[in-house]
Each structure stands twice: as structure tokens, then as C-alpha cells.
Amino acid sequence: MTQHVYKQIELTGSSEKSIDDAVKGAIKRASKTLRNLNWFEITETRGHIENGKVAHWQVTLKVGMRLED
């Protein structure tokens, strides 16, 4: 059985639409330049309020990527 080793990085995605969109945007962008992205964990969620409404979401993620053999 092969043992895997992972590296963790931290990303922050943002969206005016939703938390989900912020997460997906961060992962989509990271996957353009990083390989073997394997898992993520949301570590922080923030928002910006304008005129009494949520105007912007910001989500920080830990992302794990498997190191190549």
C-alpha cells in the first residue's frame, strides 16, 4: 500500500453571491496552477455589510494537496 504525504496551503475566496461560490472560486483558481488538490476545510467565514444587507462573502480554506511520488 502506498502512503501519501500531503501539503496544506491556505486560500481565501470571495464572492458577492454566496459562501459556496467563494469556496468554488478559490478552488477553481488554485487548480489552474496547483496539482493534486485533494481536500479542503473551511477555517473562517467573514462577510461585508452594506446598507443593512450582506454585500460580500469571504471564506478562508485549508487545502490539502498530495505530493507526487
C-alpha positions in Angstrom: 0.0 0.0 0.0 1.3 3.4 -1.0 1.5 6.0 1.8 0.6 9.5 0.7 2.0 12.8 2.0 0.0 16.0 1.8 1.0 19.7 1.8 -1.5 22.2 3.2 -2.0 25.7 1.9 -4.4 28.5 2.8 -6.6 30.2 0.3 -9.2 32.9 0.7 -12.0 33.1 -1.8 -14.5 35.9 -2.1 -17.9 36.3 -3.7 -20.8 38.7 -3.8 -23.2 35.7 -4.4 -22.6 33.1 -1.7 -20.2 31.2 0.6 -20.4 28.2 -1.8 -19.4 30.4 -4.7 -16.5 31.8 -2.7 -15.2 28.3 -2.0 -15.7 27.1 -5.5 -13.9 30.2 -6.9 -10.9 29.7 -4.7 -10.6 26.1 -5.6 -11.1 26.7 -9.3 -8.4 29.4 -9.4 -5.9 27.3 -7.3 -6.4 24.3 -9.6 -5.1 26.4 -12.5 -1.6 26.4 -11.1 -1.5 23.6 -8.5 -1.8 19.8 -9.0 -3.3 17.0 -6.9 -5.7 19.2 -4.9 -7.4 16.6 -2.7 -9.5 18.1 0.1 -10.4 21.3 1.8 -11.6 22.6 5.2 -13.3 25.9 5.8 -11.5 27.6 8.6 -13.0 31.1 8.6 -16.1 32.8 7.1 -16.5 36.6 7.0 -18.8 39.0 5.3 -19.2 42.6 4.4 -22.4 44.5 5.1 -23.7 47.5 3.1 -27.0 49.2 3.7 -28.1 46.5 6.2 -27.5 43.7 3.7 -24.8 41.1 3.1 -22.8 42.5 0.2 -19.8 40.2 0.1 -18.6 36.8 1.4 -15.0 35.9 2.2 -14.1 32.3 3.0 -10.7 31.1 4.2 -9.8 27.4 3.4 -7.1 25.0 4.2 -6.5 23.0 1.0 -4.6 19.7 1.0 -2.7 18.5 -2.0 -1.0 15.2 -2.4 2.7 15.4 -3.0 3.9 13.4 -6.1 6.0 10.3 -5.6 
